[in-house]
């Protein structure tokens, strides 16, 4: 029978439930068990797709085209397998499903209520993952005490009775703060949060105590006594400078042993070999390189989470200490300011985004990188703007722009594809999920990928207008990746530059610590080479 681990948070938000869930998944997956990961969010939005990156952070995209919570990125990076549309659901989805069933007469005229109809719908979400995995880890968004999360917690209480307490486990991530004035750790927030959880009818089986400082047996015993949890089930979740060290920390705490004991599963060895090599490389770099991320959402540290993590993966395997510098594309810089800003920069990333704000700043940054032969990787919108900049400043194409920003521009070099223009639904114009891309023989990307056809994840509406392909190629831009039927442009590059690549897709969603994305790895390698040349001239 499938085993379920429910990860619930207490005391305050942003404790790291996603990393904790992913780390537990890492240990179980490396022990040879099939693991499913699921994130259930209490907010009423259907998905994060239309939420502001300033508030919500990155929108993660799955192979099957689901716009999902960024925690799915943590899951994939840690356990090394793809998630799906069943891996993320919100209150918006659940309530909408129930309302549609009521409208379709599926409840036979019953009075539709939170219990049992909403809770039953939530339990069906659990079951979707359980049908295909040995162990399912379900992370509940929010914090115990939030009104909106109550239906999810009630569903967990019921589901534990349905499947049995030995086939389910509640891991409660809590917080033990250090009071500087008193000079001691305080357990009271954890005590009260656990009491709140028990009031709902859920007794935690394990406590993961997030803490800045390791605590002694006295603190452990005190927490155990007031939370009604066995002392051996109180585990420390120490702060770590690197999230990828947390699985090893949990392993040393015996988290995996306790889970196996609870479920009566075999405690198998955990293979850390490649993961340890990644951590070693990260902690023992040969040199430093500085990479600029020029984006419009840089004020939110999670807005470009997968891009930053992909750079970290690539940097470790290149034995480079990465210095990421965020530039707000909404700010205007003079030529002299660009020279000063970029004199120590070894590479530029132009990430994705929507809307006209900050577009000129991105175009100017692309221009500076192209003219000064600084390695550049443009992602999604970044690729489109690289094409626009080239058309304006190299091809001399007046008013080259995107109809996303100006529907009446004279030269819509970026435009909706014909089929998308015919769509009656705004959502119907979005290209979401994994699609194949054919690589051009002899191109840089064909050399990097070492394959003729690749599959990458997309999230965009607009495409390169085929009307301008010949003009771009005549002036030196190479169309090095297309859809298999060659209708859609997927990749552009400038062979005249050491590394100037734009991709219509999001390669950051497929990078892993123990298997960095080839495109990011090649990009950081070129940045490293540029840094070496600079150092040799000093």
Buried (B, 14 or more C-beta within 10 A) or exposed (E): EBBBBBBBBBBEEEBBBBBBBBBBBBBBBBBEBEBBBBBBBBBEBBBBBEBEBEEBBBBBBBBBBBBBBBBBBBBBBBBBBBBBBBBBBBBBBBBBBBEEBBEEEEEEEEEEEEEBBBBEBBBEBBBBBBEEBBBBBBBBBBBBBBEEBBBBBBBBBBBBEEBEEEBBBBBBBBBBBEEEEEEEBBBEBBBBBBBBBBEBEBBBBBBBBBBEEEBEEEBBEBBBEBBEBEEEBBBBBBEEEEBBBBBBBBBEBBBBEBBBEBBEBEEBEBEBEEBEBBBEBBEEBEEBBBBBBBBBBBEBEBBBBBBBBBBBBBBBBBBBBBBBBBBEBBEEBEEEEBEEBBEEBBBBBBBBBBEEEBBEBBBBBBBBBBEBBBBBBBBBBBBBBBBBBBBBBBBEBEEBBBBBBEEEBEBBBBBBBEEBEEBEEEEEBBBBBBBEBBBBEEBBBBEBBEEEEBEBBBBBBBBBBBEBBEBBEEBEBBBBBBBEEEEBBBBBBBEEBBBBBBBBBBBBBBBBBBBBBBBBBBBBBBBBBBBBEEEEEE
